[in-house]
Amino acid sequence: MSAMGFLDLTVPEHAYMFGFLQGDGSLKAGVGRKGQLTVELAVRDTGLLEEFQALVPFYSSIRKRTRSTNFADEYTSVIWTLCALEAREWLMELGLPVGRKSEAVRPPDGPLSLPDYLRGFIDADGSVGVTALGLPFLSLTTASEPMKDLFVATCADLPGRPRVVNRNRRDRIFNPMATREAAVDLAIRLYYEGCMALVRKLTAAAALRTWVRPTRPPPRRWTPDEDETALRADLDKAVVVLRRTASAVYNRRQQLRRHRRIVDRARALRDLRLFYEPL
């Protein structure tokens, strides 16, 4: 137990919980000693809030509520509430702001289990999965520049590592995203076996581990007969006969025509140095 109180951020579970609270927790202060910390998640994530409740040596409650939202007529969520003033003061001392916190949050000072802390923040404000093109990704949505910098710095220097990341124009939010090998490496380091995490994101991260960059077949060379078809046939007919895309046939046709113009000019000038083979 650290001098900061009930949280020791070198302990993986404590670091994870604090990262999650910085991303998805709401800390409010009232008159005098009043105030509360709340975290509201989908009912399927009840297990994580029960783990948080077990970590905190103060009374806290978990309740469900059902309401109508823009996405569902009946949406059921689960809310964890912690009111103890001592606990709230310790959390504020560590770096959990009161009220609107999106731009104010930053990594805590002092010793820290970094993979667990960052995993907590990503579970709260990030995404793990596969793109429509089948590429693995791990991303973060944050208004905090220090958190954006931490995410980018944690990504290994591999293909898919986020480079220059600026705020988007619509809402001034950072959206750093690691893809391909960088995402796989980050998922392996952050979502290790037995770690505390949202089950759905732990499952998604486990699926990323199996991704292997697909090998590309060698480029298909153009034969003399194919060149003749590309030059002579109608474009639509050439696409069908050659089983190539329209852009590939068109570009090859332009290359061949350019080459023939150079050859004709060389012959006219009788300068053999201008001859060369087409690509």
C-alpha positions as CSV (number, residue, x, y, z in Angstrom):
1,M,0.0,0.0,0.0
2,S,1.4,3.4,-1.0
3,A,1.4,6.6,0.9
4,M,-1.3,7.8,-1.5
5,G,-3.8,5.5,0.3
6,F,-5.7,2.5,-1.0
7,L,-4.2,2.6,-4.5
8,D,-0.6,1.4,-5.3
9,L,-0.1,2.1,-9.0
10,T,2.7,-0.4,-9.2
11,V,0.1,-3.1,-8.6
12,P,-1.4,-4.1,-12.0
13,E,-5.0,-4.2,-10.9
14,H,-4.7,-0.8,-9.2
15,A,-3.0,0.8,-12.2
16,Y,-5.7,-0.6,-14.5
17,M,-8.6,0.6,-12.4
18,F,-7.1,4.1,-12.1
19,G,-6.5,4.3,-15.9
20,F,-10.1,3.2,-16.4
21,L,-11.4,5.8,-14.0
22,Q,-9.5,8.6,-15.7
23,G,-11.2,7.5,-19.0
24,D,-14.7,6.6,-17.9
25,G,-15.2,7.7,-14.3
26,S,-17.1,10.8,-13.2
27,L,-16.0,12.5,-10.0
28,K,-18.3,15.1,-8.6
29,A,-17.9,17.3,-5.5
30,G,-20.8,18.8,-3.5
31,V,-21.2,21.1,-0.5
32,G,-19.0,20.1,2.4
33,R,-18.1,16.5,2.4
34,K,-20.6,15.5,-0.2
35,G,-19.6,14.1,-3.6
36,Q,-19.3,10.8,-5.4
37,L,-17.4,8.9,-8.0
38,T,-19.5,7.0,-10.6
39,V,-18.8,4.7,-13.4
40,E,-21.6,3.6,-15.7
41,L,-21.2,0.7,-18.1
42,A,-23.4,-1.7,-20.2
43,V,-24.9,-4.4,-18.1
44,R,-22.7,-7.0,-19.8
45,D,-19.7,-5.3,-18.1
46,T,-21.0,-5.8,-14.6
47,G,-18.2,-8.1,-13.7
48,L,-15.6,-5.4,-14.1
49,L,-17.4,-3.1,-11.7
50,E,-17.7,-5.9,-9.2
51,E,-13.9,-6.3,-9.4
52,F,-13.4,-2.5,-8.8
53,Q,-15.8,-2.8,-5.8
54,A,-13.7,-5.6,-4.3
55,L,-10.5,-3.6,-4.7
56,V,-11.7,-0.5,-2.8
57,P,-11.7,-0.8,1.0
58,F,-14.7,1.6,1.3
59,Y,-18.4,1.0,1.0
60,S,-19.6,1.4,-2.6
61,S,-22.8,0.3,-4.4
62,I,-23.7,-1.2,-7.8
63,R,-27.2,-0.7,-9.2
64,K,-28.9,-1.2,-12.6
65,R,-31.0,1.3,-14.5
66,T,-33.0,1.0,-17.7
67,R,-33.8,4.0,-19.9
68,S,-34.6,5.0,-23.4
69,T,-31.6,6.1,-25.6
70,N,-31.0,7.1,-29.2
71,F,-29.9,3.6,-29.9
72,A,-32.4,1.5,-28.0
73,D,-35.9,1.9,-26.4
74,E,-34.7,0.0,-23.4
75,Y,-31.0,0.2,-22.6
76,T,-29.9,-1.4,-19.3
77,S,-26.7,-0.1,-17.7
78,V,-25.0,-0.8,-14.4
79,I,-23.6,2.0,-12.2
80,W,-20.9,1.8,-9.6
81,T,-21.0,4.6,-7.0
82,L,-18.3,5.4,-4.4
83,C,-19.0,8.3,-2.0
84,A,-16.2,8.0,0.7
85,L,-14.5,11.4,1.0
86,E,-11.1,9.8,1.9
87,A,-11.2,7.7,-1.3
88,R,-12.1,10.6,-3.4
89,E,-9.4,12.7,-2.0
90,W,-6.8,10.0,-2.7
91,L,-8.0,9.7,-6.3
92,M,-7.8,13.5,-6.8
93,E,-4.3,13.5,-5.4
94,L,-3.3,10.8,-7.9
95,G,-4.7,12.9,-10.8
96,L,-8.4,12.2,-11.3
97,P,-10.0,15.7,-11.8
98,V,-13.3,16.8,-10.5
99,G,-15.9,17.6,-13.2
100,R,-15.1,17.7,-16.8
101,K,-11.8,15.9,-17.2
102,S,-11.3,15.1,-20.9
103,E,-8.4,17.5,-21.5
104,A,-7.1,17.6,-18.0
105,V,-6.2,13.9,-17.5
106,R,-2.5,13.0,-17.7
107,P,-0.4,10.0,-16.7
108,P,0.3,10.1,-12.9
109,D,3.7,10.9,-11.6
110,G,5.8,8.3,-9.8
111,P,6.1,4.5,-10.1
112,L,3.5,3.0,-12.4
113,S,2.6,-0.3,-14.0
114,L,2.4,1.3,-17.4
115,P,0.9,-1.6,-19.5
116,D,-2.0,-2.0,-17.0
117,Y,-2.6,1.7,-16.6
118,L,-2.8,2.2,-20.4
119,R,-4.9,-0.9,-20.9
120,G,-7.4,0.6,-18.4
121,F,-7.5,3.9,-20.3
122,I,-8.0,2.1,-23.6
123,D,-10.7,-0.1,-22.2
124,A,-12.6,3.1,-21.2
125,D,-11.9,5.3,-24.2
126,G,-10.4,3.1,-26.9
127,S,-11.2,0.3,-29.4
128,V,-9.7,-3.0,-30.2
129,G,-10.6,-5.0,-33.3
130,V,-10.2,-5.5,-37.0
131,T,-11.0,-3.0,-39.8
132,A,-13.2,-3.7,-42.8
133,L,-10.1,-4.5,-44.7
134,G,-9.1,-7.2,-42.2
135,L,-6.3,-5.2,-40.6
136,P,-5.9,-5.4,-36.8
137,F,-6.1,-2.1,-35.0
138,L,-5.9,-0.7,-31.5
139,S,-7.0,3.0,-31.1
140,L,-7.7,5.7,-28.5
141,T,-10.1,8.6,-28.4
142,T,-9.0,11.4,-26.1
143,A,-8.9,15.2,-25.8
144,S,-5.8,14.9,-23.6
145,E,-2.5,15.6,-25.4
146,P,-0.4,13.9,-22.7
147,M,-2.6,10.7,-23.0
148,K,-2.2,10.8,-26.8
149,D,1.5,11.2,-26.5
150,L,1.7,8.2,-24.1
151,F,-0.2,6.0,-26.4
152,V,2.0,6.9,-29.4
153,A,5.2,6.5,-27.4
154,T,4.1,3.0,-26.1
155,C,3.6,1.7,-29.7
156,A,6.7,-0.1,-31.0
157,D,8.4,1.2,-34.1
158,L,6.7,-1.3,-36.4
159,P,4.6,-1.0,-39.5
160,G,1.3,0.6,-38.5
161,R,2.7,2.7,-35.7
162,P,0.8,6.1,-35.5
163,R,3.2,8.9,-36.5
164,V,1.9,12.5,-36.6
165,V,-1.4,12.7,-34.8
166,N,-3.3,16.0,-34.7
167,R,-6.7,17.0,-33.3
168,N,-9.6,16.4,-35.7
169,R,-11.4,19.5,-37.0
170,R,-14.9,18.6,-35.8
171,D,-14.5,18.2,-32.0
172,R,-10.7,18.7,-31.4
173,I,-10.2,15.1,-30.4
174,F,-7.1,13.0,-30.9
175,N,-7.6,9.6,-32.5
176,P,-4.3,7.8,-32.6
177,M,-4.5,4.3,-34.0
178,A,-2.0,1.5,-34.3
179,T,-2.6,-1.0,-37.1
180,R,-0.9,-4.1,-38.5
181,E,2.2,-5.3,-36.7
182,A,2.2,-2.3,-34.3
183,A,-1.3,-3.2,-33.2
184,V,-0.5,-6.9,-32.7
185,D,2.6,-6.1,-30.7
186,L,0.7,-3.6,-28.5
187,A,-2.2,-6.0,-27.9
188,I,0.2,-8.7,-26.8
189,R,2.0,-6.4,-24.4
190,L,-1.1,-4.8,-22.9
191,Y,-3.7,-7.7,-22.9
192,Y,-1.6,-10.4,-21.4
193,E,-3.0,-13.6,-20.0
194,G,-4.7,-13.2,-16.7
195,C,-4.9,-9.4,-16.8
196,M,-7.9,-7.4,-15.6
197,A,-9.8,-6.1,-18.6
198,L,-13.2,-5.8,-20.2
199,V,-14.0,-9.3,-21.4
200,R,-15.0,-8.2,-24.8
201,K,-11.8,-6.2,-25.4
202,L,-9.7,-9.0,-24.0
203,T,-11.4,-11.4,-26.5
204,A,-10.8,-8.9,-29.3
205,A,-7.1,-8.5,-28.4
206,A,-6.7,-12.3,-28.3
207,A,-8.0,-12.5,-31.8
208,L,-5.4,-9.9,-32.9
209,R,-2.6,-12.2,-31.8
210,T,-3.3,-14.7,-34.6
211,W,-3.0,-12.1,-37.4
212,V,-0.1,-12.5,-39.9
213,R,0.5,-10.2,-42.7
214,P,-0.7,-11.9,-45.9
215,T,1.9,-12.7,-48.5
216,R,1.5,-10.9,-51.8
217,P,1.8,-13.0,-55.0
218,P,4.6,-11.9,-57.3
219,P,3.5,-9.3,-59.9
220,R,2.0,-10.8,-63.0
221,R,4.3,-10.1,-66.0
222,W,2.9,-8.9,-69.3
223,T,3.5,-11.2,-72.2
224,P,3.9,-10.0,-75.9
225,D,0.5,-11.5,-76.7
226,E,-1.1,-9.6,-73.8
227,D,0.6,-6.4,-74.9
228,E,-0.8,-6.8,-78.4
229,T,-4.3,-7.4,-77.0
230,A,-4.0,-4.3,-74.7
231,L,-3.0,-2.2,-77.8
232,R,-5.5,-3.5,-80.3
233,A,-8.6,-4.6,-78.5
234,D,-11.4,-2.4,-77.2
235,L,-10.7,-1.6,-73.5
236,D,-13.8,-3.4,-72.2
237,K,-13.0,-6.5,-74.3
238,A,-9.4,-6.4,-73.3
239,V,-10.3,-6.4,-69.6
240,V,-12.4,-9.6,-70.1
241,V,-9.8,-11.4,-72.3
242,L,-6.8,-10.5,-70.1
243,R,-8.6,-10.8,-66.8
244,R,-7.1,-7.6,-65.6
245,T,-8.6,-4.4,-64.3
246,A,-9.5,-1.5,-66.6
247,S,-6.9,0.7,-65.0
248,A,-4.2,-1.9,-65.4
249,V,-5.0,-2.4,-69.1
250,Y,-5.3,1.4,-69.7
251,N,-1.9,2.1,-68.0
252,R,-0.2,-0.7,-69.9
253,R,-1.6,0.7,-73.2
254,Q,-0.3,4.1,-72.4
255,Q,3.2,2.7,-71.6
256,L,3.3,0.8,-74.9
257,R,2.2,3.7,-76.9
258,R,4.8,6.0,-75.3
259,H,7.5,3.4,-76.0
260,R,6.5,3.0,-79.6
261,R,6.6,6.8,-80.1
262,I,10.2,6.9,-78.7
263,V,11.2,3.9,-80.9
264,D,9.7,5.6,-84.0
265,R,11.5,8.8,-83.2
266,A,14.8,6.9,-82.7
267,R,14.5,5.2,-86.0
268,A,13.7,8.5,-87.7
269,L,16.9,10.0,-86.1
270,R,18.8,6.8,-86.6
271,D,20.0,7.0,-83.0
272,L,20.2,3.6,-81.5
273,R,20.9,5.0,-78.0
274,L,17.2,6.0,-77.8
275,F,16.0,2.3,-78.0
276,Y,15.0,0.6,-74.8
277,E,12.7,-2.3,-73.8
278,P,9.2,-1.6,-72.5
279,L,8.6,-2.1,-68.8
